[in-house]
Amino acid sequence: MSTSPFIRNQFTLSAYVLLGFYAYMQTSLGPIMPFIRAELSLNYTVTGFHVTGFALGMVIAGITGASMAQRFGRKLLFWGAGLGMVSGGILLSLAQIAPLTILGTFMLGWLGTYLLVMIQSTLADEHGENRAIALTESNIVASILAAIVPIVVGIGAGTVLTWRVAIVLGAGLWLTMFVINRTMSFPTTKIDKTDNTSNTQLPNLFWWYWIVIFLCVALEWCVLFWSADFLNTVVGLPTEQAASILSVFLVAMIIGRVLGSRLTYRYAPQNLLWLAISLIIVGFPLFWLGQVAWLNILGLFIVGLGISNLFPLGLSIASRVGENASDLASSRISLAAGLAILIIPQVLGSTADVIGIFNAFMIVPLFITMLVVMLAIANRKFKHKTADI
């Protein structure tokens, strides 16, 4: 809950747009993969290596992000990482062999996550106690630009420009932002002068919320990555219709984040996380167990409303806990997201190969239960810590 006014300055708005750029480039992997697979005659295993490459890049950036910021400075890493992400997208769109297209996705994940780390830490430092507002609002922009990607790819694929126009537009967005904002100043890192280890260590409480964030991202990607296949295989919808219905989830993400950003003005993110989890608990049984398609789709929409705010709210809490080492905290948060994306969707997919995708989705209630337990423990520890201050 905020008590001071929230001001969106030039840096804030630029960070919002560039987080949207990151989300746009990340999301592009989904809709363009079928075209790359067809053009290069790839099997599903090799195609899957592209997502693995992206997630592996995220993990590396999550480990090294703070040291890179210290070595090169926030401003250089911020703009350089965006340029690196553009370069990865260009390589992905022009390469004619799988090793190079996989390298392109690795660059998107590795260099792009440095940009993500900088956006998260600088917004947290810039807005202090209002960080939850800034981080949820920035994720609204990210959701909107992510939802645009399938439309751009679909339109481009039907013209002489092909699907590659999506990458060109993403590169153009970054270039425009760089030209307009290259001279703007950046927030400085908050360092606790009374604690000599504050810039190299994170408090134990941070790691409880780190687990919470890992579980939040795991839930999001289980649904995002496999729901279309579930609707096709289990519900019986045609492949094209099942894929298009995924937009219901993306629209719910946008709506949820808009509502969530308003609620952060009045309520603490710890309490809002419980509301988000409650929506998932209501919606997932409808999606998973619904006997008619409209129930499954309604459930997917409700789940999207809940999932939309898991990461932004978890990020805002963890950023507050680790505010004396904000670059390091942001790096480790990105590491949690990268590990979740690298491991969990593959676990669900491999399980589905053995017991079917309907039964494999039992992993989601398991993660929800783990999330409830971990959040209860983390919030209790947070309450005790703040009570001692």
C-alpha positions in Angstrom: 0.0 0.0 0.0 1.4 3.4 -1.1 1.4 6.6 0.9 3.4 8.9 -1.4 2.4 10.1 -4.9 3.4 7.9 -7.8 5.1 9.9 -10.6 5.7 8.4 -14.1 8.8 10.3 -15.4 10.7 9.8 -18.6 12.7 6.9 -17.3 9.6 5.1 -15.9 7.7 5.4 -19.3 10.8 4.3 -21.2 11.3 1.3 -18.9 7.6 0.3 -19.4 8.0 0.4 -23.2 11.3 -1.5 -23.2 9.8 -4.2 -21.0 7.0 -4.4 -23.6 9.8 -4.8 -26.2 11.3 -7.7 -24.2 7.9 -9.4 -23.8 7.2 -8.9 -27.6 10.5 -10.5 -28.6 10.1 -13.3 -26.1 6.6 -14.1 -27.1 7.5 -14.1 -30.8 9.2 -17.5 -30.3 5.8 -19.2 -30.0 4.1 -18.1 -33.2 7.2 -18.1 -35.4 8.4 -21.6 -34.4 6.0 -23.5 -36.7 7.3 -21.4 -39.7 10.9 -22.1 -38.8 10.2 -25.8 -38.3 8.6 -26.0 -41.7 11.3 -23.9 -43.5 14.2 -25.9 -42.0 12.4 -29.3 -41.8 13.0 -29.7 -38.1 11.5 -32.4 -35.9 9.8 -31.5 -32.6 12.8 -32.3 -30.5 15.1 -29.9 -32.4 12.3 -27.3 -32.4 12.1 -27.6 -28.6 15.8 -26.8 -28.3 14.9 -23.3 -29.3 12.9 -22.7 -26.1 15.6 -24.6 -24.1 18.2 -22.2 -25.6 16.2 -19.1 -24.5 15.7 -20.4 -21.0 19.4 -21.4 -20.7 20.3 -17.8 -21.7 18.0 -16.5 -18.9 19.7 -18.7 -16.4 23.2 -17.5 -17.3 22.0 -13.9 -17.2 20.3 -14.5 -13.9 23.7 -15.7 -12.5 25.8 -12.9 -14.0 23.5 -9.9 -14.2 24.6 -8.1 -11.1 28.3 -8.5 -11.9 27.7 -7.3 -15.4 25.9 -4.2 -14.1 28.7 -3.5 -11.7 31.3 -3.9 -14.5 29.7 -2.0 -17.3 27.2 0.3 -15.5 23.4 0.3 -15.7 23.1 2.5 -18.6 25.4 0.6 -20.9 24.0 -2.7 -20.0 20.4 -1.4 -20.4 20.9 -0.2 -24.0 23.5 -2.8 -24.9 21.3 -5.7 -23.8 18.4 -4.3 -25.9 20.8 -4.2 -29.0 21.9 -7.7 -28.2 18.3 -8.9 -28.2 17.7 -7.3 -31.6 20.8 -9.0 -32.9 19.5 -12.4 -31.6 16.2 -11.8 -33.3 17.9 -10.9 -36.6 20.0 -14.0 -36.5 17.0 -16.1 -35.8 15.1 -14.7 -38.7 18.0 -14.9 -41.3 19.7 -18.2 -40.3 19.1 -21.2 -42.5 20.4 -24.0 -40.2 19.1 -25.1 -36.8 22.4 -24.5 -34.8 22.3 -20.8 -35.8 18.5 -20.3 -35.1 19.0 -21.9 -31.7 22.0 -19.6 -31.1 19.6 -16.7 -32.0 17.1 -17.8 -29.3 19.9 -18.2 -26.8 21.0 -14.6 -27.5 17.4 -13.5 -27.0 17.3 -15.1 -23.6 20.8 -14.3 -22.5 21.2 -10.7 -23.6 17.5 -9.9 -23.3 17.4 -11.0 -19.7 20.1 -8.4 -18.9 17.6 -5.8 -20.1 14.9 -7.4 -17.9 17.2 -7.4 -14.9 18.0 -3.7 -15.4 14.3 -2.7 -15.9 13.3 -4.5 -12.7 16.0 -3.2 -10.5 15.9 0.4 -11.8 12.1 0.7 -11.5 12.3 -0.7 -8.0 15.0 1.8 -7.1 13.3 4.7 -8.8 9.9 4.2 -7.1 10.8 2.8 -3.7 7.7 2.0 -1.7 5.7 2.5 -4.9 7.6 -0.3 -6.7 4.6 -2.6 -6.8 2.7 0.0 -8.8 5.5 0.5 -11.3 6.2 -3.2 -11.7 2.6 -4.1 -12.2 2.0 -1.3 -14.6 5.1 -2.2 -16.6 3.8 -5.7 -16.9 0.5 -4.4 -18.4 2.5 -2.9 -21.3 4.4 -6.2 -21.6 1.1 -8.1 -21.8 -0.3 -5.8 -24.4 2.7 -6.0 -26.7 2.9 -9.8 -26.2 -0.7 -10.2 -27.2 0.0 -8.2 -30.5 2.7 -10.7 -31.6 0.5 -13.5 -33.0 -1.5 -10.9 -35.0 1.7 -9.4 -36.5 3.1 -12.8 -37.4 -0.2 -14.0 -38.9 -0.6 -10.8 -41.0 3.1 -10.9 -42.1 2.9 -14.6 -43.0 0.2 -13.9 -45.5 2.3 -11.3 -47.4 5.6 -11.0 -49.1 7.1 -9.7 -45.9 6.6 -13.2 -44.2 6.7 -13.8 -40.5 10.0 -11.9 -40.3 8.2 -8.6 -40.3 7.5 -9.2 -36.6 11.2 -9.2 -35.8 11.7 -6.1 -38.0 9.0 -4.2 -36.1 10.5 -5.3 -32.7 13.9 -4.0 -33.8 12.4 -0.8 -35.0 10.7 -0.3 -31.6 14.0 -0.7 -29.7 15.8 1.7 -32.2 13.1 4.3 -31.8 13.4 4.2 -28.0 17.2 4.4 -28.1 17.2 7.4 -30.4 14.6 9.3 -28.2 15.9 8.3 -24.8 19.6 7.5 -25.1 20.6 10.6 -23.0 18.2 10.1 -20.1 19.6 9.6 -16.6 19.3 6.3 -14.7 18.3 5.7 -11.1 21.3 4.9 -8.8 21.5 1.8 -6.7 20.4 2.0 -3.1 23.1 0.8 -0.8 22.8 0.4 3.0 25.9 2.2 4.2 25.7 0.4 7.6 25.9 -3.0 6.1 29.2 -3.9 4.3 27.7 -7.0 2.8 24.5 -5.5 1.5 25.8 -5.2 -2.0 27.0 -8.8 -2.2 24.4 -10.8 -0.2 20.7 -11.1 0.0 18.7 -11.7 3.2 17.4 -15.2 3.9 13.8 -13.9 3.5 14.6 -13.1 -0.1 15.1 -16.8 -0.9 11.7 -17.7 0.4 10.1 -15.3 -2.0 12.6 -16.6 -4.7 10.9 -20.0 -4.3 7.5 -18.3 -4.5 8.5 -16.6 -7.8 9.9 -19.9 -9.2 6.5 -21.6 -8.5 4.6 -18.6 -10.0 6.5 -18.7 -13.3 6.2 -22.5 -13.3 2.4 -22.2 -13.1 2.3 -19.5 -15.8 4.4 -21.5 -18.3 2.6 -24.8 -17.7 -0.7 -23.2 -18.7 0.8 -20.9 -21.4 2.8 -23.6 -23.1 0.5 -26.6 -22.9 -3.1 -25.3 -22.7 -3.6 -25.2 -26.5 -2.5 -28.8 -26.8 -4.8 -29.7 -23.9 -7.8 -28.0 -25.6 -7.0 -29.9 -28.8 -6.2 -33.4 -27.3 -8.5 -33.5 -24.3 -11.4 -31.1 -25.1 -11.4 -32.0 -28.7 -11.2 -28.6 -30.4 -9.6 -28.3 -33.8 -5.9 -27.4 -33.7 -6.3 -23.9 -35.2 -9.3 -23.1 -32.9 -7.4 -24.4 -29.8 -4.4 -22.2 -30.7 -6.6 -19.1 -31.2 -8.4 -19.7 -27.9 -5.0 -19.1 -26.2 -5.8 -15.5 -26.8 -8.5 -15.8 -24.1 -5.6 -16.4 -21.6 -3.6 -13.5 -22.9 -6.5 -11.1 -22.8 -7.2 -12.2 -19.2 -3.6 -11.5 -18.4 -4.0 -7.9 -19.6 -7.3 -7.4 -17.7 -5.8 -9.0 -14.6 -2.8 -6.8 -14.6 -4.8 -3.6 -15.2 -7.0 -4.4 -12.2 -4.0 -5.5 -10.2 -2.1 -2.2 -10.9 -5.1 -0.3 -9.5 -5.4 -2.5 -6.4 -1.7 -2.0 -5.6 -2.5 1.6 -4.7 -4.7 0.4 -1.8 -3.5 -3.1 -0.8 -0.2 -4.7 0.1 1.2 -7.1 -2.6 1.3 -9.9 0.0 -2.5 -9.7 0.3 -3.0 -9.4 -3.4 -1.1 -12.5 -4.0 -3.6 -14.5 -2.0 -6.4 -13.0 -4.2 -4.5 -14.1 -7.4 -4.0 -17.6 -6.1 -7.7 -17.8 -5.1 -8.7 -17.1 -8.7 -6.4 -19.9 -9.9 -7.9 -22.3 -7.4 -11.4 -21.4 -8.7 -10.5 -21.4 -12.4 -8.2 -24.4 -12.8 -10.7 -27.1 -12.0 -13.1 -25.6 -14.6 -10.3 -25.6 -17.2 -9.0 -29.1 -16.3 -12.2 -31.0 -15.5 -14.9 -29.1 -17.5 -17.1 -31.4 -19.5 -18.1 -28.9 -22.2 -15.7 -26.6 -24.1 -17.2 -23.3 -22.8 -16.4 -24.4 -19.2 -12.8 -25.2 -20.1 -12.5 -21.8 -21.8 -14.1 -20.0 -18.9 -11.7 -21.7 -16.5 -8.7 -20.7 -18.7 -9.9 -17.1 -18.6 -10.2 -17.1 -14.7 -6.8 -18.8 -14.4 -5.4 -16.1 -16.7 -6.8 -13.4 -14.4 -5.1 -15.0 -11.4 -1.8 -15.9 -13.1 -1.4 -12.4 -14.5 -0.3 -10.8 -11.2 1.7 -13.7 -9.7 5.0 -12.6 -11.1 4.6 -8.8 -10.8 3.5 -9.0 -7.2 6.1 -11.6 -6.3 8.7 -9.4 -8.0 7.7 -6.3 -6.1 7.9 -8.1 -2.7 11.3 -9.7 -3.5 12.6 -6.4 -4.8 11.7 -4.7 -1.5 13.3 -7.4 0.5 16.5 -7.2 -1.5 16.4 -3.4 -2.1 19.9 -2.9 -0.7 21.3 -5.0 -3.5 18.7 -4.3 -6.2 20.8 -5.4 -9.2 21.7 -8.7 -7.5 18.1 -9.3 -6.4 16.8 -8.6 -9.9 19.4 -11.0 -11.4 18.4 -13.8 -9.0 14.7 -13.2 -9.7 15.4 -13.6 -13.4 17.4 -16.8 -12.5 14.2 -18.2 -10.8 12.2 -17.4 -13.9 14.7 -18.9 -16.3 15.0 -22.1 -14.3 11.2 -22.5 -14.1 10.9 -22.0 -17.9 13.9 -24.4 -18.5 12.6 -27.2 -16.4 8.9 -27.2 -15.7 7.2 -27.2 -19.1 9.6 -30.0 -20.2 8.7 -32.0 -17.1 5.0 -31.6 -17.9 5.6 -32.6 -21.5 7.7 -35.6 -20.7 5.1 -36.7 -18.2 2.4 -36.3 -20.8 4.3 -38.7 -23.1 4.0 -41.4 -20.4 0.5 -40.8 -18.9 -1.3 -38.4 -21.2 -1.6 -34.7 -21.0 -4.8 -34.8 -18.9 -3.1 -36.7 -16.2 0.1 -34.7 -16.6 -1.8 -31.6 -15.7 -2.0 -32.9 -12.1 1.3 -31.2 -11.7 -0.6 -27.8 -11.6 -2.6 -28.5 -8.4 0.7 -29.8 -6.9 2.4 -26.5 -7.7 -0.6 -24.5 -6.4 -0.4 -26.4 -3.1 3.4 -25.7 -2.9 2.8 -22.1 -3.7 0.2 -21.7 -0.9 2.6 -23.3 1.6 5.6 -21.3 0.5 3.8 -18.0 0.4 2.3 -18.5 3.9 5.8 -19.2 5.3 7.3 -16.2 3.4 4.6 -13.8 4.4 4.9 -14.9 8.0 8.6 -14.3 8.0 8.1 -10.9 6.3 5.6 -9.9 8.9 8.0 -10.8 11.7 10.9 -8.9 10.0 8.9 -5.7 9.5 7.5 -5.9 13.1 11.1 -5.9 14.4 12.0 -2.7 12.5 
